[in-house]
Every structure is written in structure tokens, then in C-alpha cells.
Amino acid sequence: MDAFNSSRRIAWVCTGVEVYGIRQAVLNLAGGLKARGWKPKLITLAHGPFADECDELGFENITIGLEPPPKLSGGMLERARTGMELLGYRKKAVKEITRALGREKPDAIHFLMPNLVPVAGLLAKTLRRPCFWEMPNYVGDGYPMDANKRALRWMCAHYGIQPLSNSAFTASTLGRGKVSPIVFHLGVDEDRFDPDRVIPFTRAEIGIDDNAIVLGVFARICPSKGQQIVLDAMLRVQKELGSNSELHLALLGGPTAGPDALRLTEMAERAGLPHRLHMLGQVPDPERYYSIVDVAINARVDPEPFGLSVVEAMMMRTPALVHASGGPAETVTDSKTGWHVLAPTAEAFAQGIGRAIDDRARWAEMGRAARADALERFSLESMTGRYERIVSRRLAA
């Protein structure tokens, strides 16, 4: 390990209440760098489950104890008011962070949430340190004359923030400016998501026959993730297949109670197939469930910025059927490591499921190709190596 890797300190500025993919993105990269000898310091602005988890995992963590930063949402007037609140919030946050750091100054600042752009930018300028924004989502088009994109590009240039986009698609949504995003694909732990090491669940434990075809969606249950579309598509395909094949849908993610989950249950019941829907909830060990799934599905309705669960499936030798709008079009190679669906509709996904079933004899081959591709492009090792090179070049400059 060289002197560069063993001496660098990167300060992650977090809200403290990160969940799902953003939470995992922080832990993956910070954990990967820590394993290489770096010294990541997590600065969580608010008390919350994520801050507690960072402490439990042994990360060096400072919790400031503020409220989470306000989120830009609602109509134009509401967003304008929130923007003014952020200006006041950032000054207080930077003051408290600087006080907590004392004389210990990190080599660089790193953050993800877009509402932290003014906070992390001012902190980097105050400490005279480079700043990296790992963009977790695409920049939306809901502002007149792209005012949000113009503001973000201006802050990146003004504060010296280098955006790192999780896909070429995400990079394109920021627009052109003085600072261009660097495409920085995410990675997953290739050892944790190793089908030869995982102790898998069996289908018998879930109540599924070994000869059934099982589709799996690994995402929180909500309309934007497309579970209802996938269930509708599966029921259509099952009707066409008749008794020739038995299709099941496994949903890994919560909540399993509430209106969205109830709608799914009612759909399966109306079709007379309630036993074909398995809502397994949010689990701490998703890698153990890929053994019951033949085809992983990402059906996010709007463009998926990256799709971490898609790469996890690839690592587990599971071919993926994806709505190829955004990042999944870059991660999944159509007909080689999975299949593309060009519209977020039940009709389109039914056709995609049909394609996948037609390729049943190639599932093992496609799964091997998927893991090989994931190891080369989306492993934790390759991601941390890319990050080291990016930071090294920036600090050298």
C-alpha cells in the first residue's frame, strides 16, 4: 500500500437519515477506501438510523446534532422559500462542522444529496479543500429555463465542486457548464455478492416449487418502482402459458403493509393466483435470496439513474430484465447479460418476460456473463480504484 492511500482523509458530509441506495453508496465507497488504508470520516448532520449505523460499523463519525437539511420540493414558491432556508442552514452547518473538526482538516470533502451542494461547497471553500459530489440521482426538469441546473452548475464552478455521476445518463441531466461530471459507476462488494460463498435460501423455505419460474424485484414497494406493472405483466404471460409453466413474483423490499402492498395483493387475488405473489419485506441479506430468483427485474417507471440492485443481480449470476431508461441501459447488455424493455408498461414488460422465458436454456450462460461483466466494471475493487485515481489527480492539481 503506497503512502498516498494510507494517509488520505476524506470527509463525507451526510444528512444522517440516508436510506436505501444512497445509504449503501456511502457505505460501499467509504468502506472500500477504509479497507485500502484511507481514513474516511463521516460527518452526519442529524441524529438518525444512518448515523447510528455508521457508529456500529466502526466508521469514524461526527454527529453534529442539527435538523436534516430542508429538501427542495413542492411548487415554485415553496422551493424558493426552501432555497432561502438552505442559505441560512448552510452557514450554521458549516460553522458547526468546522468547530467539530477543530484543527483536523480533511484532504477533501465528499457528499451525495443535492440539497447539500451549498453546505459542502461552502465547507470546502472555508477549509480550502477540493470537493466531490457523487450524484445519486438525475437532475429534474421541473424548473423554468432550467433554473435548478443553472444554479447547480454555478455552485459547482464557484465552490470548485467536481460532480461524479453514477452513469452517463445522470451526467447528461446536469447540462453543460464550466465543470463537467466525471462518469463514476457504482460498485458492489464482489465478496459479499458471490454466489459461490453465499449461504442461500431455498425455494422450499419461501413456499415455491423448484420447477417454477421466479421473477424478482429488489426495491422498496411504491408505484415508481413498478411492482404493479411487473405483476400485471406476469399475470398476462401466465394466462398465455396456461399450465405449461408456473410463474411467481418475489418482492424484496418494504413496506409490506399499506395501500401499495394492498393493491398488489388484490391484483393477485382477482387473478386467482394469490400464492404466486411473495412479499418478503426489507431484508438485511438480499444476496441470500437470488438463489430463488431466475430473472431479476428493474421496472422503475422514470429513468433509473444507475440501479444498484441490477449490479447486485449481475454479481449473483442472475440475468436482469430492465426498463432501459437511464443507467440500466449502460449496465445490462441486451441479450447477453439480460434484456431491455423500452417502455414502463405492462405490455412491454410482458413481452420482456416472454423474451426471458424463450432464453431459458441460456440463463446459466447469461448469468456467468453478467458476473464477469460486473467483476470487471462494477466491483467494489474497481470503484475504489477509480475513486483513488480521480482524487489523486485533483489533489495533484
ABEGO torsion letter per residue (X at the ends): XBAAAAABBBBBBBAGABBEAAAAAAAAAAAAAAAAGBBBBBBBABBEAAAAAAAAAGBBBBBAGBBBBBBBBEBAAAAAAAAAAAAAAAAAAAAAAAAAAEABBBABBBBABAAAAAAAAAAAAAAGBBBBBBBABBBBAABBGGAAAAAAAAAAAAAGBBBBBABAAAAAAAEBBABBBBBBBBBBBAAABBAAABBBBBAAAAGBBAABBBBBBBBBBBAAAGAAAAAAAAAAAAAAAEAABBBBBBBBEOBABEAAAAAAAAAAAAAGAAAABBBAEBBABAAAAAAABABBBBABABBBAAGAAAAAAAAAGBBBBBBBBEAAAAABBBGAAEBBBABBBAAAAAAAAAAAAAAAAAAAAAAAAAAAAAAAAABAAAAAAAAAAAAAAAAAX
